[in-house]
Amino acid sequence: MTHALTLYVDDKYESPYALSAFVALEEKGLPYTLETVSLRDKPASYAASSHTGRVPSLKHGDYWLAESSAIGEYLAETFPYPKHPRIFPEDLKQRGICRMVQAWVRSDFLAIREERSTHTVFAARTEQPLSKVALQQVDRLLAGIAPLIAERPTLFEQWCIADCDLALMLQRLNLNGGCTLPPRVKAYAQRCLAAPLDTEVGAAGRATAALKCRSAFVDRPVPPRYIRARFQTSSSVQEEVSTWPRQMRTTAIGRSGRACPARSFRSFWSVHCSPRRCGSWSGAATARRKSATG
């Protein structure tokens, strides 16, 4: 199928489910367009087309699909390995665990999700104490994932989409007050969503590290909201890129002269910032990196 892909996300760029679908597209190395939808004032046409009226939604040609877990499954089956990188484990038992973790963090832990919304991850932190119910849910979450998290940086030998979902849930706790994660769990969460690029830990970590490095390069603070930086439209990225140093602008602008948000931070990292070449990227991402870096 060669139809164009469009991902619809919330206009505040704070939906954890939009992040999951976004990372799935990034990891698959697929070209796509990003559109935003106001959750307070959704167009009637969007509600009708997307079936559920929620975000994220994926449009593939004239086909619409909502719900992030369904989008991940669809992308995995429509753009399969080996032509495109995996986002689910090859092993069936590991794949089952991956899907279990995804469903678990979406359907459970309501008190944690309410008291530590993703706004506290991507925008304002909070030191507000957690309620008794939320603390009980934290204990249950940590007990459940203890057998799954080893010393390696991902759930399994290779990164999977559940790493993105679980790490974001843990970062709700790690980045705010009221709870202290065990060192191993804290290291896992930070590794998956804020890891250096010398290990293959997924698009989320690569984007975060590259954004931090860009901030240091231009010598001005950038809020730790990599999702917003990555979810910008071409016009807004073009405006931002115009403030970067000349060599960095050359990296981030494609041949057409338009900003390329899907590759700009990766390209900048590999050309200007990495103390050593980052580890190999699988599939289409490898080809893009080689093309971007010459």
CORLIN-V791102 format. One record per residue. N is the residue number from 1. PHI is phi in whole degrees, 0 to 359 (999 if undefined). Layout:
n=N phi=PHI
n=N phi=PHI
This chain:
n=1 phi=999
n=2 phi=244
n=3 phi=293
n=4 phi=293
n=5 phi=255
n=6 phi=228
n=7 phi=253
n=8 phi=257
n=9 phi=231
n=10 phi=289
n=11 phi=287
n=12 phi=267
n=13 phi=56
n=14 phi=238
n=15 phi=287
n=16 phi=294
n=17 phi=282
n=18 phi=297
n=19 phi=300
n=20 phi=299
n=21 phi=293
n=22 phi=298
n=23 phi=295
n=24 phi=299
n=25 phi=296
n=26 phi=297
n=27 phi=294
n=28 phi=286
n=29 phi=69
n=30 phi=262
n=31 phi=287
n=32 phi=203
n=33 phi=251
n=34 phi=250
n=35 phi=234
n=36 phi=252
n=37 phi=229
n=38 phi=284
n=39 phi=287
n=40 phi=272
n=41 phi=219
n=42 phi=285
n=43 phi=298
n=44 phi=300
n=45 phi=296
n=46 phi=291
n=47 phi=301
n=48 phi=288
n=49 phi=286
n=50 phi=275
n=51 phi=74
n=52 phi=264
n=53 phi=76
n=54 phi=255
n=55 phi=242
n=56 phi=277
n=57 phi=226
n=58 phi=244
n=59 phi=248
n=60 phi=235
n=61 phi=67
n=62 phi=256
n=63 phi=262
n=64 phi=244
n=65 phi=214
n=66 phi=248
n=67 phi=77
n=68 phi=298
n=69 phi=293
n=70 phi=292
n=71 phi=296
n=72 phi=299
n=73 phi=297
n=74 phi=296
n=75 phi=295
n=76 phi=296
n=77 phi=272
n=78 phi=279
n=79 phi=236
n=80 phi=281
n=81 phi=290
n=82 phi=265
n=83 phi=293
n=84 phi=233
n=85 phi=300
n=86 phi=284
n=87 phi=241
n=88 phi=240
n=89 phi=299
n=90 phi=289
n=91 phi=293
n=92 phi=295
n=93 phi=291
n=94 phi=294
n=95 phi=297
n=96 phi=298
n=97 phi=297
n=98 phi=303
n=99 phi=293
n=100 phi=298
n=101 phi=298
n=102 phi=301
n=103 phi=294
n=104 phi=296
n=105 phi=286
n=106 phi=273
n=107 phi=255
n=108 phi=244
n=109 phi=62
n=110 phi=299
n=111 phi=296
n=112 phi=297
n=113 phi=293
n=114 phi=281
n=115 phi=277
n=116 phi=229
n=117 phi=295
n=118 phi=292
n=119 phi=298
n=120 phi=282
n=121 phi=267
n=122 phi=261
n=123 phi=224
n=124 phi=267
n=125 phi=285
n=126 phi=221
n=127 phi=251
n=128 phi=300
n=129 phi=299
n=130 phi=282
n=131 phi=288
n=132 phi=299
n=133 phi=296
n=134 phi=296
n=135 phi=295
n=136 phi=296
n=137 phi=290
n=138 phi=299
n=139 phi=300
n=140 phi=292
n=141 phi=297
n=142 phi=294
n=143 phi=294
n=144 phi=288
n=145 phi=268
n=146 phi=306
n=147 phi=288
n=148 phi=268
n=149 phi=265
n=150 phi=259
n=151 phi=283
n=152 phi=289
n=153 phi=280
n=154 phi=227
n=155 phi=300
n=156 phi=238
n=157 phi=298
n=158 phi=243
n=159 phi=302
n=160 phi=221
n=161 phi=295
n=162 phi=294
n=163 phi=299
n=164 phi=296
n=165 phi=293
n=166 phi=291
n=167 phi=297
n=168 phi=294
n=169 phi=300
n=170 phi=290
n=171 phi=292
n=172 phi=303
n=173 phi=272
n=174 phi=293
n=175 phi=271
n=176 phi=233
n=177 phi=281
n=178 phi=95
n=179 phi=198
n=180 phi=242
n=181 phi=281
n=182 phi=302
n=183 phi=308
n=184 phi=293
n=185 phi=291
n=186 phi=299
n=187 phi=297
n=188 phi=298
n=189 phi=299
n=190 phi=292
n=191 phi=294
n=192 phi=283
n=193 phi=246
n=194 phi=211
n=195 phi=272
n=196 phi=292
n=197 phi=276
n=198 phi=274
n=199 phi=228
n=200 phi=271
n=201 phi=235
n=202 phi=104
n=203 phi=298
n=204 phi=299
n=205 phi=294
n=206 phi=296
n=207 phi=295
n=208 phi=297
n=209 phi=297
n=210 phi=294
n=211 phi=294
n=212 phi=299
n=213 phi=291
n=214 phi=299
n=215 phi=301
n=216 phi=294
n=217 phi=295
n=218 phi=272
n=219 phi=60
n=220 phi=210
n=221 phi=290
n=222 phi=233
n=223 phi=302
n=224 phi=285
n=225 phi=233
n=226 phi=299
n=227 phi=300
n=228 phi=292
n=229 phi=297
n=230 phi=276
n=231 phi=267
n=232 phi=284
n=233 phi=283
n=234 phi=302
n=235 phi=294
n=236 phi=289
n=237 phi=294
n=238 phi=300
n=239 phi=296
n=240 phi=294
n=241 phi=298
n=242 phi=298
n=243 phi=268
n=244 phi=278
n=245 phi=302
n=246 phi=304
n=247 phi=295
n=248 phi=290
n=249 phi=299
n=250 phi=299
n=251 phi=292
n=252 phi=275
n=253 phi=256
n=254 phi=283
n=255 phi=297
n=256 phi=286
n=257 phi=91
n=258 phi=264
n=259 phi=294
n=260 phi=242
n=261 phi=298
n=262 phi=289
n=263 phi=230
n=264 phi=298
n=265 phi=290
n=266 phi=298
n=267 phi=297
n=268 phi=299
n=269 phi=300
n=270 phi=292
n=271 phi=273
n=272 phi=247
n=273 phi=244
n=274 phi=291
n=275 phi=294
n=276 phi=210
n=277 phi=303
n=278 phi=289
n=279 phi=297
n=280 phi=295
n=281 phi=255
n=282 phi=277
n=283 phi=58
n=284 phi=297
n=285 phi=298
n=286 phi=297
n=287 phi=297
n=288 phi=293
n=289 phi=295
n=290 phi=296
n=291 phi=294
n=292 phi=288
n=293 phi=261
n=294 phi=76
